[in-house]
Amino acid sequence: MILIKSQNQMSFIDPWDQISPKRRKMLDASWSGLFQKTILRSFPVKEIANHFDKNMGRPTKELYTVIGVLVLQQAFDLTDIETVEQLAFNIQWHYALNITEESDTAKYMCPKTLWTMRKIVMENNLDQIIFNEGTGKLAEIFKVDPTNQRLDSTHIKSNMKRLGRICLFSETIHKFLVNLKKGHKEQFENIDKEIVDRYLSQKSLECFSRVKPSDSHKSLKVVSRDLFDLVQQFKGYDEIKNMHSYKQIERDLKEQCNLTGNDDNPVNVKAPKQIPSDSLQNPSDPDATYSGHKGQGYQVQIMGTFSSSKEKKGLNLITHVEVEPAHKSDAHALIPAIESAKGRDLLPQKVLADSLYGSDNNHESAKEYSVQLVAPLMGAPKAECISLSDFRFSDDGQITFCPQNKCPVEIRKKKGKVTVCFNSQHCQLCSHLEECPVKVGRKFYYLRYTDKDYRIAQRRVYEQTEEFKAQYRWRSGIEATMSEYKKKTGVGRLRVRGLDAVRFCATLKAFALNIFRASVFRIGKLLENQNTFPNKAIILKMIYVVKERFFVFKQIFLIKLNQFNDFFDVKLILWV
């Protein structure tokens, strides 16, 4: 059965009236107040409800509470046990999730239920819907300006151990033998006893971690041969070939070794440079890959808004999150980020990124979405050589002068390729001929380039201008976002393994960062609005001064009145 509590239903009696006014004010101003009034209603409860029967079975946990707990767990980087405790006792969580009753049904969730609900959200990519709907709601309420955005990636790690090749082979073989013994005991009995003792004994895996560097080559040779023998022994068994652990030893053999075809030495271990970056890093996390720049794990593509105006500071939100294996290139991440933002009415007009995103193809593709990509070119031209950017062009893209102020004799253009002809006598006498890209021909000296070469040359010229530098200096702010993302939510090192689980955590943690930013921004706006009126402290001081002055005046008047009464022997009474 499905249990959903409507968040739009109003109550005649304030259910939070038992909280003292000052604490209630603190809750309203914190993230929990924003969560209850803004975020909670945007959760996709109907998508989760589709996985349960309306009439059969026990009632589910209240689905708004379920999704809220999953978000808050990632926001504060909690274990399942810690999450259950916070839901049971933390008043901020109760206020954020709008839990007004004191029953176990409302404020208790067992770890198994938490695990099951997380699996449903993870397997159906509902984390992306939660992020999109919640971020869109924040952008609408706080009137976020998506005009300027910046894009970058950051490296994250799953809960896996870093393995060398010897340990990788031995762990993969150990996992295969354990699964083979459980599911196919008859075939397991046919394996050489030495291999079983080497990889299944109690201290088998520990011995590989104590190999001396001088003996590593011998050990690697032994382990790779055992890997080859196991693959060959069971390649004729269809049931075993379909086992996940057998596919892993096949993958290891293919990625890490070369088959020689020699019976005495059938396999050779590849050199480290020959191993592909998408190779298996750990059998416990087959989706993790390797980045030569950052190491093993995954990467997260982050795009977020920013404001370049000091006068109009708005809320900066993360508008796009995408988790990829570590070996993926940043060059392919720009267009998916733009398309994702466009689908949620957060399309930027300008995107700042580093040189990995700044290819000519990305520039041209971004123009199709009316987006200006501000990113430098990869590399730099040789200082001693003359490049195409040193030539002078007209407004219509025609070369008018060479670096030595010589005009071309003729310009030919055909199918996107341009050929510029220069006078042979001028070029032969030029002192920079060896450094110039022109080539000698029958009649002229020729300079040949494509439309792409021309665009790149123009970009190199533009990168030296103050206008480009003034725009691009804002890109470095994305590093602060990455630092905040990792420190506040713990996304740098996760407790899970596998691409789906890593994507789930990274996406909800990015959404949590948006919530934290929005709550801080809201408090700042409230303080700004208070500053438009006389400061409360100043008003209180004025009241105090008037009160003290009035008290002194009252005392003087009473003294004079008493003196008057004594002198005339009368009794006047002053009612004050």
N, C-alpha and C positions, 0 to 999 in steps of 0.2 A: 504494500500500500504506500501511497505517496503522501508525504506531509509537507505542506508549503504554507508558511504564515505570510499573509499579505502585508507588505511594507507600506502600502498606501492607505491602510485603514486608520482612521483617526480615533482617539480616545477622549471621552468626556473628562476623565480624571488623568492627570499627568502620572504615568507609571513610575517616573523617576523623581517624584516629589519627596521621597524619603531621604534623598541626598541633600546635604547641607548646601546653601546657596554658593558659598565660595568654591567648594569642590565641584559642584555642578558647572560653575563658570569655567573652571579649569578643564573639565571634560569637554565642554562645548568648544573651547579654543584649541584643544589638542587634536591629534590625528584621529582619535576615536570619534569625536563629534563630526568631523568631516566624513569619516567612513560611514557613520550611520545615516547621515542626511543626504549624502551624495552618491557614495559608491555602492551601497548595499542593494539599491533598487536596480542597478545595471547588470547584476549577475545573471548568467544564462541558466536559470533553474529548469526551464522547460527541456533543454537538451539533456540534462541529467535525468529528469523525470521519465524520459523515453526509455530508459533502461530498467524501469520498474513497472510492475503491474498496478493498475489503479485500484483493484479490488482484492487481489490475492496477496497473502503473505503478511508479515508483521509491518507496522508502519516504519518508514524510513526516518532517519534523523531529519530535522527540519532543514530543507535544502539550501536556503539562504545562509543558515548557520554553517552548513558543511562547506560551501564554497568560501565563505569568509574565513573559516578556520584554516583552510588550505592556503589562502593568501597570507594570512597573518603568520603562519608557520614559516613560510619562506621570507617574510618581511623581517622577522627577528631571528632567523637561522636556528630554529629549534629542532630537537629530536622529537620523535613521536610521543615519548613519555612526557617530555617537557610541555608539549603542545596540549596534551590532555590535562595537565595540571593548570596551565594558564586558562584554559576554557572553564575549568571548575571553579577557580578562585579569583581570577583577575577581574576587577570591576571595570577596568578600561576595555577589556575584551567584551564583557557583557554589554557595556554601553555602545560599543562600536557595532556589535551584532544585534542590538536591540532585543536582548533577552531579558524580559521583565519578570519571569516567574522563577521560583527557586527549586523546581523539580529536577531530578536526575535526567529526565527526558530532555530538558532544555539545556542543562549545563554540564552534562557528562557525555563523553564519547569514548568508547573503548578503542585501543590502538588498532584492532582488527577492522573496525568500521572506518577509521581514518585511512588505513591502508587500502581498503576496497574502493572507497570514494576517490582516492588519489589515482588509483589505477584506471578508473572509468574516465576521469578527466584527462589523464595522460594519453590513453590509447585512442581517444576521440578528438585529440587536438583542441580540447575546450580551453586550454590555457591561453591559446592565441585569441580566442573569442573574449575571454575575460579581460585580457590586456586591451584589445581593440575597443570594446564597449566602455570599459572604465576610463581609459585614456581619452576617448572621444567625449565622455561626459565631463571630465575635468577641463578639457580644452573649450568646451561650450560654455561652461559656467564662468571660467576665469578669462574667457575671451582671448585665448592664446593666439598669437600671431605666428602662422607657420611660414612666413615669407623667407626668413633666414634659418637655415639648418646646417648642421655639420655631421659628418659621417666618419666612423673609424671602427676598428675591431680591437678586441682585447682577448688575451689568452686565458683560458680557465682549465682546471684539472678535475677529473672525476676521482672517485675513491679507489684508485688503483695504484699498485706499486710499480716503480720504475724498474724494468728488468733488462739485464744484459742479454746477449744472444744465447749464452749457455743456459741461463735460468729460463729464458723464454721457451727454448726447445724442451727442457726438462719439465716445466710446468704444463706445457701443451700435451706432452706424452703422458704425464701423470693423470691429467684430467681424462684423456681418452681411455686409459687402462681402467680407471675407476668406473667409468660409465659402461665400458665393455664387460667388466666383471658383473655388474648389476643386471644388464639386459641380455647378454649373450655369453653365458658361462661356458658353453661347450667350445666356442671359438676362442675364448680366453685361455682355456687349458692348452691350446696349441701354441701359445706364444713361448718363445725361448725363456727358460727360467732365469737366465742372467739379466735379461731385460726387465722382467718382473721384479727381481730383487733390486735392480738398480733404480727403479722409479716408483715402486710401491711400498718399500720398507718404511719403517717409522721415521728414520733419519735420512731418507733418500734425497729429499730436496735440500736438506741442510748441507750435505756434502758438496753440492755444486756451488754453494755460496762461499765455500772456503777454498776455492781453487786458486793456486798461486798464479800471478800474471805470466810467469815463465811457462806454466803448464796449460795455459788457456787454449792454445792452439791444438794440443793433443785432446783435451776434453771436448772441444768444439767438434773435432773430427769424429770422435766416438758418438757423441750425441746426434750429430747430423746423419751418421750411418744408421743408428737405431731408428731415427725418424723415417729414413728411406725404406728400411726393412719393413716397418709396420704398414706404411702406405702400400707397398707392393704385396704384402701378405693378405690384406683384406680388400684389395681393389675389385675382386670378383664377387664380393658379397653385397648385394643391393641394399639389404636392410642396414648393414653396417655403414655403407657409403652415405646413407641418408642421415646418419647421426651427426649432430652439430659438432661434436668433439672430433670426429673423423675429418670433417671438412676443414677444421682448424689445423690439423697436422698436414693435410694436403696443401692448405694455404701457406703454412710455414715453409714447407719444402719448395714450393714454387717461388716464393718471394725471397727466400734466404739462400737458396742453393742452386747450383747448376748441375744437370745430369750429364755425365761424361760418356755413358754407354760402355764403360770399361767394367768388366766383372770384378776385377780386384779392387778398383776404387771407383764405384759407380756415381759418387756424388762429391762435389767440391763446394765449399762455402764461398759465397760471393764476397767481394770486397765491400766495405761499408758504403762507398760511393755508388755502388751498383744497386743497392737496395731501394725500392720505391718508397716514397714518403707516405703512401697510403697502406703500408704493410702492417701486419698485426703487431701491436705493441704489448698486449697482455691478454691472455685467453679469457680473463674475467671481464674484459671490456673490449669486445671485438670492433666496436665502432670508433674507438680512439685511434688517431693517426699521429703523424710526426711532422712538425714544422722545423726546418733547419734554423729558423731564427728564434723560436720560442720553446721548442721541445715537444714532448708528448702531451696529448689531450685534445681540447676542442677550442674553438674561437667563437666569439659572439660579435655579430655586427650590430652596432648601435648608431642610430641617427636621432638627433634631438634638436630642438629649437634653441635659438639664442637671440639676444637683443644687442644690437651694436649702438644703441642710443642710451646715453646716461640719463636723459630726462624721462624717457618712457621705458621704465624697466617693467617687463612683464614676466609671467610665470614661464619658466623653461621646462619643457616636458620631453621625455624620450618618446618619439613617435614611431620608431621601428625597432624590432628585436628579431634577430635571426641567428640560430645556433648552427654551426657547421663543424665538420671535422677539421683538425688543425692544418691539414695539408692544402686546404682550399685557398685559392688566390683571391685577394681583395679586389682584383680587377673585375670580377664578375658580380660583385655585390651591389653596385650602384643602382642599376635599373630595377632589380627586385625591390629595393628600398623605396625608390620613387613610386613604383606601381602600388606598393603597400600603402604609402601615405596618401596617394591619390584616391584609393578606394575608400578612405575614411575622411575625405575632405580636408586633409592636412598637407596638400601638395605644396612643396616649397617653390619659391621663385629662384632661390640661389642656394647651392649646396657647396660647402667647403670641405675639402678632403685632402689627404696627402697624395704623393706622387703615384702610389700604387693604383689609385682610382682614376688617375688623370690621363688615361690613354685617349687617343684620337677617336676611337670607336665610342667610348663612353661620352665624350664631348658631343659627338654628333647625335647619339641616341638620346641624350638628355635634352637636346634642342627640340626633339620631336614632342616632348612633354612641356615645352616652354620653360625649361629649367636651365639656369646658367650654372655650369660647373666651374668652380674656382679651385684649381689644383695645379701644381707645378709639373713639368715634364720629368720623366725619369732620366737620370744621367745629366751630363753637361757636355757641350761641344768642346773639342780640343782647343786649347788656347792658341796654339801655334798655327792652326788651320783656319781657312776661311770657310764659313758655312753659308747656307742659303739665306740665313737671317741677316747676313752682312750686306746683301744686295738691297737696293732701294726699289720699292714697288709703287705703282700708281694705285689710285682708289679702286680700280676695277681688277687689281691683281696682276698687272703686267709689270715686268721688270723694266725700269727706266734707266738705271745706271748700275754699273758694277762697283765694287769698293774703290776702284781707281778712277771713278767718274767717267767711264767710257760707256757710250750708248750702244745697245745691241743693234745689229744690222737688220735682223729679221727675227720674228717670233712666230712659231708654228704651234698649233694646239690641235690634238686629235685624241678623242676617247679618254679624256681626263689626264692626258700626258702632254706636257709642254716642253718644247725644244726652243732654246734661245741661242741665236747665232751671233757670235762676236767677230769682229775684224781680226784676221790672223796676224796682221802686222802689229796691231796694238798688243795682242796677247803674247806674241813672241818676245817683244821688248819689255814686257812687264817683269818687274823684279820679284813679284809674288806668285809667279806662275806655278811653282812647285806646290804651293799651299792652296791654290785655287781649285775648286771642284770642276772647272771647265776641262773638256777633253778635246784633243786635236782631231780634226776631221779632214775631208778632202778639200773643201772650200773654206770652211770656217772652224773656229773653235766653238764647241757646243756645250751648253749647260742644259741638262735634262732633269726634269723633276715632275712629280705628280701633284694633284690637288691636295693630297694628304701631306706631302712634303711642304707645300706652301702654307697650309694651316699650322703645321708644327713650327715653321719658321716665324710666322706671325705671333704665335704664342710665346716663343722665346724672346721676341722683342718686347711683348707686352709684360712679361714677367719682370723686366728690369724697370718698369715704370713705378712711380709712387702710388698710382691708383691701385695696381695689383697688390703691392705691399700693404697698403692701408686696408684692403679687404681681407687678405689672407692672414693677417696677424690675429684675427679672431678664431682661427682654426684650433690654436693651442688650447682653447678652453675645453675642448672635448676630453682632454687628459684629466681635467678636474672631475668631469662626469664619471670617467672610468674609475678614478680613485674612490670617489664617493660610492659608486656602485659596488665596489669590492669590499670597502671597509664597513659600510652600513649593513649590507645584506649577506656578506660572506660568500659571494659568488665565486671568488677566486679558487677555492677548494671545496668541492661539494661532497656530500655524503652518499651520492648515488653513482651508478654506472650505467652506461648505455646512452645512445643519442636521444631517445625519447624522454628518459628521465632527466637528462641534463637540460634538454630543451624546456621541459616543464618547469624546472627550478629556475633557470635563467630568465624565463619570460615573466614568471610571477614576481621574481625579485626586482626586475625592471619596473613592473607595475607598482610594487611597493615603494620604490624610490620616487615614482611620480606622486604617490599619496603623501609621502613625507615632505616633498618639495612644496606641494600645494598647501599643506597645513602651515608650513613656515611662512609661505608667501601670504596666506590669509591673515596670520597674526601681524605680519609687517604692515599690511594694508589697514588693519584696525588701529594700529599705533599711529599711522600717518593721519588717519581721520581724526583721532583724538588730538593730534597736534594742531589741527586747524582751529580748535577752540582753545580758550585760556587753559593753561596747564592746571591740572587739579591741585598740584602741590602749591602753586602760586595762589590759587583761590583760597585754600585752607589757611595759608599764611596771612592773607589779607583779613580773613575772618578772625583769626587769632589776635592780630594787631588791634583791630577795632574793638574786640571784646576786652582786651587788656586796657586800652585807652578809656573805654566806657567805665570799667571798674575803678580806675584811678579817679576819674571825674566824679563818680558816685561817692567815693570815700571823702573827697574834699567837700562836696556839697553837704554831706551829713555832719561833718565837723563844724562847718559854718552855721548850720541849722541849730546844732546844740548850743553853740555860742550865743546865737540870737535868743533862744529860749531862756538861757540862764540870765541874760542881761535884762530882758523885759519881764521875766518871771511868768512866761506863758508856755503852753504846751501845743506846739504844732506837730502834726504827724504827717510824714511823707510816705505815701504808699509806692514802694518801688519793688 
